[in-house]
Amino acid sequence: MNPRASLVLFVMAGLVVAFAPLPVPAIAPQARTFRIDARQFAYSPSELQVNPGDTVTIELVSTDVVHGLYVDGYNVSIEADPGQTKTLTFVADKSGSFRFRCSVTCGAMHPFMIGKLTVDSNNWLIRSIGLATLAIVGVIVTVKQKA
């Protein structure tokens, strides 16, 4: 086969692997619990990843002053006093990325106290494996053509 035709074929196959919808069965919804420590002016962890349909429970622990947590797009919030733990539970029924932020003014850097909730199934691992396999096949074909 012509090397240029092989290259075009592998590029096209790579695009299909990277962007075509995957016939992967949906992940069954599950209960996910996260403990978030809130302190001036950060959340830890600051990023959460869940699948659509998961029941999300957030345990907010304030370590210094009164803090809140409001999840944009879901219109849910809680407040925790210093040393206290408060619990918030909701179903992640909207896909996308949503900010969560402190809903109680906690100091000068309060507007920068934000985090991110991502509600989406993680297909990138499967796509990465497909692209890696395609790259290995491309290297093998190229080596055989030169031999």
TIDREN-796537 format. One line per field, with one value per residue (C-alpha): chain; residue number from 1; residue in three letters; x, z, y. Coordinates in nm, 3 decimals. Layout:
# TIDREN-796537
ch = [A:...]
i = [NUM:...]
aa = [ALA:...]
u = [X:...]
w = [Z:...]
v = [Y:...]
***
This chain:
# TIDREN-796537
ch = [A:A:A:A:A:A:A:A:A:A:A:A:A:A:A:A:A:A:A:A:A:A:A:A:A:A:A:A:A:A:A:A:A:A:A:A:A:A:A:A:A:A:A:A:A:A:A:A:A:A:A:A:A:A:A:A:A:A:A:A:A:A:A:A:A:A:A:A:A:A:A:A:A:A:A:A:A:A:A:A:A:A:A:A:A:A:A:A:A:A:A:A:A:A:A:A:A:A:A:A:A:A:A:A:A:A:A:A:A:A:A:A:A:A:A:A:A:A:A:A:A:A:A:A:A:A:A:A:A:A:A:A:A:A:A:A:A:A:A:A:A:A:A:A:A:A:A]
i = [1:2:3:4:5:6:7:8:9:10:11:12:13:14:15:16:17:18:19:20:21:22:23:24:25:26:27:28:29:30:31:32:33:34:35:36:37:38:39:40:41:42:43:44:45:46:47:48:49:50:51:52:53:54:55:56:57:58:59:60:61:62:63:64:65:66:67:68:69:70:71:72:73:74:75:76:77:78:79:80:81:82:83:84:85:86:87:88:89:90:91:92:93:94:95:96:97:98:99:100:101:102:103:104:105:106:107:108:109:110:111:112:113:114:115:116:117:118:119:120:121:122:123:124:125:126:127:128:129:130:131:132:133:134:135:136:137:138:139:140:141:142:143:144:145:146:147]
aa = [MET:ASN:PRO:ARG:ALA:SER:LEU:VAL:LEU:PHE:VAL:MET:ALA:GLY:LEU:VAL:VAL:ALA:PHE:ALA:PRO:LEU:PRO:VAL:PRO:ALA:ILE:ALA:PRO:GLN:ALA:ARG:THR:PHE:ARG:ILE:ASP:ALA:ARG:GLN:PHE:ALA:TYR:SER:PRO:SER:GLU:LEU:GLN:VAL:ASN:PRO:GLY:ASP:THR:VAL:THR:ILE:GLU:LEU:VAL:SER:THR:ASP:VAL:VAL:HIS:GLY:LEU:TYR:VAL:ASP:GLY:TYR:ASN:VAL:SER:ILE:GLU:ALA:ASP:PRO:GLY:GLN:THR:LYS:THR:LEU:THR:PHE:VAL:ALA:ASP:LYS:SER:GLY:SER:PHE:ARG:PHE:ARG:CYS:SER:VAL:THR:CYS:GLY:ALA:MET:HIS:PRO:PHE:MET:ILE:GLY:LYS:LEU:THR:VAL:ASP:SER:ASN:ASN:TRP:LEU:ILE:ARG:SER:ILE:GLY:LEU:ALA:THR:LEU:ALA:ILE:VAL:GLY:VAL:ILE:VAL:THR:VAL:LYS:GLN:LYS:ALA]
u = [0.000:0.115:0.264:0.049:-0.267:-0.168:-0.124:-0.463:-0.625:-0.473:-0.566:-0.925:-0.937:-0.795:-1.065:-1.334:-1.190:-1.159:-1.498:-1.749:-2.013:-1.911:-2.141:-2.053:-2.339:-2.440:-2.296:-2.562:-2.627:-2.461:-2.435:-2.123:-2.011:-1.752:-1.604:-1.511:-1.299:-1.372:-1.118:-1.039:-1.039:-1.045:-1.226:-1.042:-1.100:-1.195:-1.301:-1.562:-1.642:-1.969:-2.175:-2.521:-2.789:-2.555:-2.686:-2.427:-2.377:-2.145:-2.023:-1.908:-1.662:-1.572:-1.225:-1.203:-1.507:-1.865:-1.863:-2.132:-2.148:-2.385:-2.389:-2.467:-2.721:-2.867:-2.979:-2.879:-2.677:-2.563:-2.380:-2.140:-2.022:-1.658:-1.579:-1.919:-2.012:-2.326:-2.459:-2.617:-2.765:-2.893:-2.922:-2.679:-2.941:-2.785:-2.474:-2.195:-1.956:-2.096:-1.923:-1.972:-1.889:-1.899:-2.238:-2.133:-1.903:-1.594:-1.329:-1.155:-1.081:-1.435:-1.521:-1.234:-1.353:-1.488:-1.474:-1.602:-1.852:-1.836:-2.132:-2.035:-1.934:-1.561:-1.517:-1.167:-0.995:-1.162:-1.083:-0.719:-0.679:-0.824:-0.590:-0.287:-0.378:-0.417:-0.076:0.091:-0.068:0.050:0.408:0.403:0.263:0.522:0.811:0.685:0.655:1.017:1.145]
w = [0.000:-0.077:0.236:0.176:0.153:0.476:0.652:0.534:0.639:0.989:1.033:0.936:1.170:1.451:1.396:1.411:1.737:1.891:1.799:1.712:1.973:2.172:2.207:2.576:2.810:3.048:3.396:3.655:3.890:4.227:4.556:4.574:4.897:4.908:5.217:5.134:5.376:5.354:5.475:5.383:5.076:4.923:4.907:4.931:4.708:4.467:4.179:4.186:3.906:3.899:3.641:3.529:3.765:4.063:4.405:4.533:4.904:5.005:5.363:5.411:5.697:5.793:5.947:6.036:5.985:5.863:5.505:5.259:4.943:4.658:4.341:4.029:3.801:4.077:4.308:4.624:4.915:5.273:5.545:5.806:6.125:6.232:6.337:6.216:5.937:5.729:5.466:5.128:4.899:4.543:4.221:3.945:3.669:3.454:3.246:3.221:3.442:3.730:3.970:4.340:4.547:4.898:4.970:5.293:5.284:5.457:5.394:5.132:4.895:4.925:4.553:4.458:4.675:4.399:4.287:3.998:3.974:3.649:3.565:3.271:3.200:3.148:2.792:2.747:2.891:2.633:2.353:2.468:2.457:2.104:1.986:2.144:1.974:1.642:1.686:1.758:1.449:1.244:1.363:1.286:0.935:0.869:0.983:0.764:0.461:0.501:0.537]
v = [0.000:0.353:0.526:0.835:0.624:0.445:0.778:0.905:0.577:0.594:0.960:0.887:0.586:0.804:1.066:0.797:0.656:1.003:1.147:0.872:0.790:0.487:0.186:0.166:0.076:0.352:0.328:0.248:0.539:0.503:0.687:0.908:1.076:1.354:1.517:1.877:2.076:2.449:2.702:3.059:3.068:2.720:2.390:2.060:1.877:2.153:1.925:1.649:1.401:1.206:1.020:1.129:0.997:0.953:1.050:1.298:1.356:1.639:1.657:2.016:2.066:2.423:2.445:2.816:3.042:2.996:2.870:2.779:2.575:2.658:2.443:2.648:2.485:2.269:2.550:2.362:2.499:2.438:2.631:2.494:2.665:2.634:2.279:2.157:1.918:1.971:1.732:1.805:1.537:1.574:1.372:1.473:1.476:1.752:1.685:1.939:2.133:2.335:2.570:2.539:2.842:2.976:3.128:3.304:3.607:3.472:3.737:3.948:3.657:3.513:3.562:3.328:3.038:2.816:2.455:2.246:1.962:1.766:1.545:1.325:0.969:0.928:0.795:0.936:0.628:0.405:0.651:0.678:0.301:0.297:0.574:0.402:0.074:0.254:0.420:0.084:-0.071:0.228:0.186:-0.187:-0.128:0.145:-0.079:-0.367:-0.134:-0.021:-0.378]
***
